[in-house]
Amino acid sequence: MTTATSVDLKKKAADPITLTDAAVAKVAELIDAEGTDEVLALRVAVKPGGCSGFNYDMFFDTEFAADDVTRDFGTVKVVVDPQSAELLNGSTLDFADGLQGAGFHITNPNATRTCGCGNSFS
């Protein structure tokens, strides 16, 4: 039986979400299209609501709190608030562009149930 050490817990909490190469490329493209001189970060958040209890929320942000978890993926900065970080812990954000449509998708190992649209979970 393995027990989690404080170092393991800090590492898990420190990386709430990882971006795939495809997601990084698409987010960088969208930030470039914004055409602003401000430093934009992709904020990934979890909000109450939706048919399964929580909704994912993603938007570009220029304001960061001292307790936000921030990670850089190439030229893309990702920001997550501490409460959302707990619910996203170990998640992956991917982008797919195919015949069935294009879009971002979060794979969250903490979700026990998701809805058909893929935007809400519990």
C-alpha positions, 0 to 999 in steps of 0.5 A: 500500500502506497501513501501520498506524501506532502510532496505528492499532494503538492505536485498533484495540486500544482498541475490541475490541467494539462494542454495537449499540443493541439490545444496549445496551438489552437489557444495560441491562434485564438490569442493572436486573433485577439490582436491585443498588446495585453498579456492574455491567459486562458482561464479554466474554471469550474462553475456550479450548474449544468445538468450534472452539477458543474460546468467548465468555463474557459475564457481569456483573462488579463487579471490574476489573483495571487492564489491562482495556479498558473502554468505555461505551455509554450507561449500559452499561459493557463490560469486556474483558481484554487477551487477549480484546481481541486475539481480539475486536478489531473485533467487534460484539455484537448482540441479536435478538428474533424468531420464531427465538428471542432472544439475543445474537450476536457478529460477529467479523471475526477468526474464521476458523471458527465452529461451528453454535451460534455460541458457539465460533470459531477 
